[in-house]
């Protein structure tokens, strides 16, 4: 799990760097075809193909790994769902503080970008713009051709900031710069608290009224986001009834996977497939949005991503919990079912693979594709990646991740905004000489690779410093075994 999480963090930071204000070969929000093999004069950036493929499973796997980590965490079964909550909250506060420092030392203007960008005339998905808590949202999305109705042009702001003349993430409002990548850990805290009754029930401490309370809280969040979607949601009452009923069915199926709850002849993996089917139906068939999907943080997209993150996190816990409940994984762990005929996986693998042509369809972490069939196949490919990772982790031995790399991955995620901003400032002359006057397909490749490599090296340096400080503090701490020799036996036992 640690290896997978570290690799996923590296992928997230790379995508963040491509989509930062410098726009190193960033694909256009209106859509970019994958024409690298055919357009020899101006080929598409290969990063577009890579990000389009990795986008389907990168963030979902991060939430799935987090759920699995909670299932494997030490402590009593009743309190396993709360393990690490204080640590996650502290890391969130640390990351937000770093983001705030970069934002406050800059121009504090979402339109102050590293490079000048004037949108050209093309079809844009636009609508009535509003600003809710500093997050830009749009309603009544339509498609029209204007010089640049949305977004407005970007430009550098020399002399406007204290240390930096640009905003690392343009068009981010006045609140998102503080949160930025730490939205992931903030959502983890919410999901951890929200799913505590379910996790306790899966560990053998079922409580009907607590599960009812969790269901009510989840449906309330669905309702608030549905109301906030306004006219973007064509059938709000149908959506609420569907989400409420499917949520109850998912909770019931999850509880059936608890020890002693399912019939002996019913394979445990079959219940996992049933839970994934409900999640697929919710993500693929729910009438969350109608018409074109705005390329922005809309309330409908927030509902969609909350639904997805909750399901990925729950599936990680449900699928991994049998490993921690039984001492003998060989005798009691999840037995393979569909994977016994693994060549059949070729069909869904091809059918559910994402298009390598770029479409934003919401925000970078996960797209909300406009058509039901596309959302269904895309979500199915995500779930296929989760089950493949789970089965491979049971059959293939993986060595432990070195402590240095684990700390480096954490430092890279927490400090990525600082790294990108500082290295853009230090390499400004090189970057501006390599970047064209307008965003192109292959511009900035060299400086992008340099900033990414420097960010990786910096995270290793930070990890090494943290390890050295811990070792130094450990050497200064008194030996507990020696100090206990001078304590009364009754105090030691107490």
C-alpha positions in Angstrom: 0.0 0.0 0.0 2.8 2.4 0.8 4.5 1.9 -2.5 1.3 2.5 -4.4 0.5 5.6 -2.4 4.0 7.0 -3.0 3.8 6.4 -6.8 0.3 8.0 -6.9 1.6 11.1 -5.1 4.3 11.5 -7.7 1.7 11.2 -10.5 -0.6 13.8 -8.8 2.3 16.3 -8.5 3.2 15.9 -12.1 -0.3 16.6 -13.2 -0.4 19.6 -10.9 2.8 20.9 -12.4 1.4 20.6 -16.0 -1.8 22.5 -15.0 -0.1 25.3 -13.0 0.0 28.9 -14.1 3.0 28.3 -16.5 0.9 25.9 -18.5 3.6 23.6 -19.7 1.9 22.0 -22.6 -1.4 22.0 -20.8 -4.3 20.8 -22.9 -7.1 23.2 -23.6 -10.2 23.0 -21.5 -12.4 22.9 -24.6 -10.8 19.5 -25.5 -7.7 18.3 -27.2 -7.5 15.3 -29.6 -4.7 12.8 -29.2 -3.0 13.4 -32.6 0.6 12.8 -31.6 1.0 10.1 -34.2 -0.7 12.0 -37.0 -0.1 15.7 -36.6 3.7 15.8 -37.4 3.8 19.6 -37.6 2.2 20.4 -34.2 1.8 17.2 -32.3 -0.1 16.9 -29.1 1.9 16.9 -25.9 2.4 13.3 -24.7 1.5 14.5 -21.2 -2.0 14.8 -22.4 -2.2 11.1 -23.2 -0.6 10.1 -19.9 -2.8 12.4 -17.8 -5.9 11.2 -19.7 -5.2 7.6 -18.8 -3.9 8.1 -15.3 -6.8 10.4 -14.4 -9.2 7.5 -14.4 -7.6 5.7 -11.4 -5.1 8.0 -9.7 -7.3 9.9 -7.2 -9.7 6.9 -6.8 -6.7 4.7 -5.9 -5.5 7.3 -3.3 -8.9 7.2 -1.5 -9.0 3.4 -1.9 -5.5 3.0 -0.3 -6.6 5.4 2.5 -9.6 3.2 3.3 -7.3 0.1 3.2 -4.9 1.7 5.5 -7.7 2.4 8.0 -8.7 -1.3 7.8 -5.1 -2.4 8.5 -4.4 0.2 11.2 -3.6 -1.1 14.8 -6.0 -0.7 17.7 -9.3 -2.1 18.7 -11.9 -2.9 16.1 -14.4 -0.5 17.6 -12.0 2.5 17.2 -10.2 1.4 14.1 -12.1 3.9 12.0 -10.7 6.9 14.0 -7.1 5.8 13.7 -4.7 8.5 12.5 -7.4 11.2 12.5 -5.3 13.6 14.6 -2.3 13.0 12.3 -4.3 13.7 9.2 -5.7 16.8 10.7 -2.2 18.0 11.7 -0.9 17.3 8.2 -3.8 19.2 6.7 -3.1 22.2 8.8 0.6 22.1 7.9 -0.2 21.9 4.2 -2.8 24.7 4.4 -0.2 26.9 6.2 2.3 26.3 3.4 -0.2 27.1 0.7 -1.3 30.2 2.6 2.3 31.4 2.9 2.8 31.1 -0.9 -0.6 32.9 -1.6 0.1 35.8 0.8 3.6 36.3 -0.4 2.3 36.5 -4.0 0.0 39.1 -5.7 -3.1 37.6 -4.1 -4.9 37.9 -7.5 -6.3 34.8 -9.3 -5.6 36.5 -12.7 -1.9 37.1 -12.1 -0.4 34.1 -14.0 3.2 33.2 -14.8 2.6 33.8 -18.5 0.2 35.9 -20.5 -2.8 34.0 -21.8 -5.5 35.5 -24.0 -8.1 33.0 -25.0 -8.8 32.8 -28.7 -12.1 32.7 -30.4 -13.6 29.2 -30.1 -16.6 27.4 -28.6 -16.7 27.6 -24.8 -19.0 26.0 -22.3 -20.1 29.1 -20.4 -23.0 30.3 -18.3 -24.0 32.7 -15.6 -20.9 33.0 -13.3 -21.1 33.3 -9.5 -18.7 33.2 -6.7 -19.5 31.1 -3.7 -17.0 31.2 -0.8 -14.3 32.3 -3.3 -14.9 29.2 -5.6 -16.1 30.1 -9.0 -19.1 28.2 -10.2 -21.4 28.6 -13.2 -25.0 27.9 -13.8 -27.2 27.5 -16.9 -24.2 26.3 -19.0 -24.5 26.9 -22.7 -22.2 26.6 -25.7 -21.4 29.7 -27.7 -18.6 31.4 -29.6 -17.2 34.6 -28.1 -13.7 36.2 -28.2 -13.1 35.1 -24.6 -16.3 35.2 -22.5 -14.8 32.8 -20.0 -12.1 32.6 -18.7 -10.8 36.2 -18.8 -7.2 36.7 -19.9 -4.2 36.1 -17.7 -1.1 38.2 -17.3 2.0 38.5 -15.0 1.9 41.1 -12.3 5.5 42.3 -11.7 5.9 44.2 -8.4 2.5 43.3 -7.1 3.6 40.5 -4.8 6.0 40.4 -1.9 8.2 37.6 -3.2 6.3 36.2 -6.2 4.8 38.1 -9.2 2.4 35.3 -10.2 -0.2 33.0 -8.8 0.7 29.3 -9.0 -2.9 28.2 -9.7 -4.9 30.9 -11.7 -8.7 31.0 -11.7 -8.8 29.6 -8.2 -10.8 32.3 -6.3 -9.8 33.5 -2.9 -10.3 30.3 -0.8 -9.0 27.5 -3.0 -5.4 28.7 -2.9 -5.3 28.0 0.8 -6.7 24.5 0.4 -5.3 23.5 -3.1 -4.0 19.9 -2.9 -5.0 19.5 0.8 -8.6 19.0 -0.3 -7.8 15.3 -0.4 -6.9 15.2 3.3 -9.8 17.4 4.3 -12.2 15.1 2.5 -10.5 12.1 4.2 -11.3 13.6 7.6 -14.9 14.0 6.7 -15.2 10.5 5.3 -13.5 9.0 8.3 -15.9 10.6 10.7 -18.9 10.0 8.5 -18.2 6.2 8.0 -17.3 5.5 11.6 -20.7 3.6 12.3 -20.2 1.5 9.2 -16.6 0.6 10.0 -17.6 -0.4 13.5 -20.4 -2.6 12.2 -17.9 -4.3 9.8 -15.7 -5.0 12.8 -18.4 -6.8 14.6 -19.9 -3.9 16.6 -23.1 -3.3 14.7 -25.6 -0.7 15.8 -28.8 -0.1 13.8 -29.4 3.4 15.1 -25.8 4.5 14.3 -26.0 3.1 10.8 -29.3 5.0 10.4 -27.6 8.1 11.6 -24.8 7.7 9.0 -27.3 7.1 6.3 -29.3 10.2 7.3 -26.1 12.4 7.4 -25.0 11.1 4.0 -28.4 11.7 2.4 -28.5 15.2 4.0 -25.2 16.0 2.2 -26.6 14.7 -1.0 -29.7 16.9 -0.5 -27.7 20.0 0.2 -25.5 19.6 -2.8 -28.6 18.8 -5.0 -30.3 21.9 -3.9 -27.1 23.9 -4.5 -27.0 22.5 -8.1 -30.1 24.4 -8.9 -31.1 24.1 -12.6 -28.0 22.0 -13.4 -29.9 19.1 -12.0 -32.9 18.3 -14.1 -34.8 16.0 -11.8 -33.8 16.7 -8.2 -36.5 14.6 -6.5 -35.7 11.6 -8.7 -32.0 12.1 -7.9 -32.6 12.3 -4.2 -34.9 9.2 -4.1 -32.4 7.2 -6.2 -29.4 8.2 -4.1 -31.2 7.6 -0.8 -32.4 4.1 -1.8 -29.1 3.1 -3.4 -27.2 4.4 -0.3 -29.3 2.2 2.0 -28.7 -0.8 -0.3 -25.0 -0.2 -0.3 -24.9 0.0 3.6 -26.9 -3.2 3.8 -24.6 -5.0 1.4 -21.5 -3.7 3.3 -22.8 -4.9 6.7 -23.5 -8.3 5.1 -19.7 -8.6 4.5 -19.1 -8.4 8.3 -18.0 -11.6 10.1 -20.9 -13.9 10.8 -23.5 -11.9 8.8 -23.4 -13.6 5.4 -24.4 -17.2 4.6 -21.4 -19.6 4.5 -22.1 -20.5 0.8 -22.1 -16.9 -0.3 -18.6 -15.9 -1.4 -17.3 -12.8 0.3 -15.9 -11.5 -3.0 -19.4 -11.6 -4.5 -20.5 -9.1 -1.9 -17.6 -6.9 -2.9 -18.8 -7.1 -6.5 -22.3 -6.2 -5.4 -21.1 -3.1 -3.5 -19.1 -2.1 -6.5 -22.2 -2.5 -8.7 -24.2 -0.2 -6.6 -21.3 2.4 -6.7 -21.2 2.0 -10.5 -24.9 2.6 -10.8 -24.6 5.7 -8.6 -21.7 7.2 -10.5 -22.8 6.2 -14.0 -26.6 6.4 -14.0 -27.4 9.2 -11.5 -29.1 12.2 -13.1 -26.7 14.6 -11.4 -26.2 17.0 -14.3 -27.9 17.7 -17.6 -26.5 19.4 -20.6 -22.9 20.5 -21.0 -20.6 20.1 -18.0 -18.8 23.4 -17.1 -15.0 23.1 -16.8 -15.1 24.4 -13.3 -15.9 23.6 -9.7 -19.7 23.4 -9.9 -22.0 22.2 -7.2 -23.1 19.3 -9.4 -19.4 18.3 -9.7 -19.0 18.5 -5.9 -21.9 16.1 -5.5 -20.4 13.8 -8.0 -16.9 13.8 -6.5 -18.3 13.4 -3.0 -20.2 10.3 -4.1 -17.1 8.9 -5.8 -14.6 9.6 -3.0 -17.0 8.1 -0.4 -17.4 4.9 -2.4 -13.7 4.5 -3.2 -12.8 5.0 0.5 -15.5 2.6 1.7 -14.5 -0.1 -0.8 -10.9 0.2 0.3 -11.9 -0.5 3.9 -14.4 -3.3 3.0 -12.1 -5.2 0.7 -9.0 -5.0 3.0 -10.7 -5.6 6.4 -10.6 -9.4 6.2 -6.7 -9.2 6.3 -6.8 -7.6 9.7 -9.6 -9.6 11.2 -8.0 -13.0 10.6 -4.6 -14.1 11.7 -4.4 -16.7 8.9 -4.9 -14.9 5.5 -4.5 -18.2 3.7 -7.5 -19.8 5.3 -9.9 -16.8 5.8 -8.9 -14.1 3.3 -11.0 -13.2 0.3 -11.0 -16.1 -2.2 -10.6 -15.3 -5.9 -13.8 -15.5 -7.9 -13.8 -13.8 -11.3 -10.0 -13.7 -11.4 -10.0 -17.5 -11.7 -10.9 -16.8 -15.3 -8.6 -13.8 -15.6 -8.4 -13.8 -19.5 -12.0 -12.6 -19.5 -10.7 -9.3 -18.1 -9.4 -8.3 -21.5 -13.0 -7.4 -22.6 -13.8 -4.9 -19.8 -10.2 -3.6 -19.9 -10.6 -2.6 -23.5 -14.2 -1.4 -23.2 -13.6 0.7 -20.1 -10.3 2.2 -21.0 -10.4 6.0 -21.1 -10.0 8.0 -24.3 -6.6 9.5 -24.7 -8.1 12.7 -26.2 -8.4 15.3 -23.5 -11.7 16.5 -22.0 -11.8 18.5 -18.7 -15.5 17.8 -18.0 -15.3 19.4 -14.6 -12.0 19.7 -12.7 -8.7 17.9 -12.9 -9.1 15.3 -10.1 -11.9 13.4 -11.8 -14.2 14.1 -14.8 -18.0 14.1 -14.8 -18.6 13.2 -18.4 -21.9 14.5 -19.9 -23.2 11.3 -21.4 -24.5 8.4 -19.2 -22.7 5.7 -21.2 -19.4 7.5 -21.0 -19.7 8.1 -17.2 -20.7 4.4 -16.8 -17.8 3.0 -18.7 -15.4 5.5 -17.1 -16.5 4.6 -13.6 -16.4 0.9 -14.4 -12.7 1.3 -15.5 -12.0 3.0 -12.2 -13.5 0.1 -10.2 -11.7 -2.4 -12.4 -8.4 -0.7 -11.3 -9.4 -1.0 -7.7 -10.2 -4.7 -7.8 -7.0 -5.4 -9.9 -4.9 -3.7 -7.3 -6.6 -5.6 -4.5 -6.1 -9.0 -6.1 -2.4 -8.3 -7.1 -1.6 -7.2 -3.6 -2.9 -10.5 -2.3 -0.9 -12.7 -4.7 2.3 -10.7 -5.3 4.8 -10.1 -2.4 5.9 -6.5 -2.1 8.8 -5.3 0.1 8.3 -2.5 2.6 8.7 1.0 1.4 12.0 2.6 2.8 11.3 5.1 5.5 13.2 7.8 3.6 10.9 7.4 0.5 7.8 7.3 2.6 8.7 10.6 4.3 9.7 12.0 0.9 6.4 11.2 -0.7 4.6 12.9 2.2 6.9 16.0 1.9 6.3 16.1 -1.8 2.5 16.1 -1.4 2.5 18.7 1.4 5.0 21.1 -0.1 4.2 20.7 -3.8 2.8 24.2 -4.1 5.8 25.7 -2.4 8.2 23.7 -4.6 6.5 24.7 -7.9 6.2 28.3 -7.0 9.8 28.7 -5.7 11.4 26.9 -8.6 9.3 28.8 -11.2 10.6 32.0 -9.6 14.2 30.8 -9.6 14.1 29.4 -13.1 12.1 32.4 -14.5 14.6 33.4 -17.1 14.9 29.9 -18.5 11.2 29.3 -18.4 10.3 32.5 -20.2 13.0 31.8 -22.9 11.5 28.3 -23.5 7.9 29.2 -23.3 6.2 30.8 -26.3 4.1 33.9 -26.3 1.0 31.8 -26.1 0.5 28.3 -24.6 1.6 25.7 -27.1 1.7 22.0 -27.3 5.4 21.3 -26.7 6.6 24.5 -25.0 8.3 24.4 -21.6 9.2 20.6 -21.7 12.7 21.2 -20.4 11.8 23.5 -17.6 8.9 21.3 -16.6 11.3 18.3 -16.3 13.7 20.4 -14.3 11.1 21.7 -11.8 9.7 18.2 -11.4 13.2 16.7 -10.8 14.0 19.5 -8.3 10.8 19.0 -6.5 11.6 15.3 -6.1 15.1 16.0 -4.9 13.9 18.6 -2.5 11.4 16.2 -1.0 14.2 13.7 -0.5 16.3 16.4 1.3 13.4 17.3 3.5 12.8 13.7 4.3 16.4 13.1 5.2 16.5 16.2 7.4 13.3 15.0 9.3 14.9 11.5 9.7 18.1 13.0 11.0 16.2 15.2 13.5 14.2 12.2 14.7 17.4 10.2 15.2 19.1 13.0 17.1 16.1 13.4 19.4 16.0 9.6 19.9 19.6 9.7 21.0 19.0 12.4 23.5 15.9 10.7 25.0 16.6 8.6 28.1 16.6 4.8 27.7 13.2 3.7 29.0 14.5 0.3 29.9 17.2 1.8 32.2 14.8 4.3 33.8 12.3 1.5 34.6 14.9 -0.3 36.8 14.7 2.4 39.4 10.9 2.5 39.5 8.8 0.4 42.0 7.4 -2.7 40.4 3.8 -1.6 41.2 4.3 1.6 39.3 5.7 -0.2 36.3 2.7 -2.6 36.2 0.3 0.4 36.6 
